Amino acid sequence: MKRRTRPATPGRRRLAALLCAAWTATAMAAGEPALIRYPAFPQGSETRFQPYLDLLREAVEHTNAKYGPAALQPSSRIMNESRYLQELQQGNLDVIWSSTTEERERQMLAVRIPLDKGLLGYRIALIPADRQAAVADVRDLAGLRRLRVGQGLGWGDIPLYRYNGIKVTEAGYELLFSMLDKKRFDLFPRGIGEIFSEFDSRSPSYPGLAVDKTLLLYYPWPYYFFFNRERGAELAKRVEEGMRLMLKDGSYDRFFLQHYGAAIRRAELDNRTLIRLENPMLPKDTPLDDARLWYRPGR
């Protein structure tokens, strides 16, 4: 039997905010760190998600003087994205990281500062090594549409690829490397901050794979911190204040270069053909005009 949920009323939202503020004040008065629960990620995914956790920790530390100490606590179970989106809305987590859509920003509170300066929107593909010549022939979206890309089950950018007329094969994340090695599809597009560590760690098992040398796909794909809309306003405010302090004192830029600078240099972006894709799910309030928040190649 499905559990029925009551709609949030203004009174319930005000009560939740007051309870959250009271909880924070009590923890500060007692000198106890407030616990911030986040989704545990599976072993082998550290290069994908650890930077987001490090950024969250640093943003929180920037606000300790105002809000008191806090401790980050992983969930007891490993969660994929669809699961932790549900757990946040049910109040079982305090913060998650995810790509954004209009629907997600209605359901949850987003801090609209991209966690990696939007770098995840720049994609380089893993390919079968002996397919490099065929991939190098692609010069535009029409050429890209002749190929098939691989994506994880339920990944948010699957509708984006299909909207742009690109064929998609879906499978579990780890299975995708094996399927690509067997040429079940042509490209496995990965973020610049992901692809080299994934290739280096898996090439011994899949020696037939290579990092494509010629293409750079781009679509605006900001990853944000999200919070429970009823219970997370105070924490969202704290994290946003911390991130804006990092922007002001330069530590956000230093964080970005520390975590992503080597991968950007290794990607040799100037030698690639740029193909832009549309993101029909991008919210209209995305702060694309704030240059501080976005990485731009060659800038």
Sequence and secondary structure as in RCSB ss.txt:
>XXXX:A:sequence
MKRRTRPATPGRRRLAALLCAAWTATAMAAGEPALIRYPAFPQGSETRFQPYLDLLREAVEHTNAKYGPAALQPS
SRIMNESRYLQELQQGNLDVIWSSTTEERERQMLAVRIPLDKGLLGYRIALIPADRQAAVADVRDLAGLRRLRVG
QGLGWGDIPLYRYNGIKVTEAGYELLFSMLDKKRFDLFPRGIGEIFSEFDSRSPSYPGLAVDKTLLLYYPWPYYF
FFNRERGAELAKRVEEGMRLMLKDGSYDRFFLQHYGAAIRRAELDNRTLIRLENPMLPKDTPLDDARLWYRPGR
>XXXX:A:secstr
         HHHHHHHHHHHHHHHHHHHHHT  EEEEEEE  TT HHHHHHHHHHHHHHHHTTHHHH  EEEEEE
EEE  HHHHHHHHHTTS S EEEE  HHHHHHEEEE S TTTTGGGEEEEEEEGGGHHHHHT  SHHHHTTSEEE
EETT TTHHHHHHTT EEEEE HHHHHHHHHTTSSSBEEEEHHHHHHHHHHHTTT TTEEE SSEEEE    EEE
EEETTT HHHHHHHHHHHHHHHHHTHHHHHHHHHHHHHHHHHTGGGSEEEE   TT  TT  TT GGG   TT 
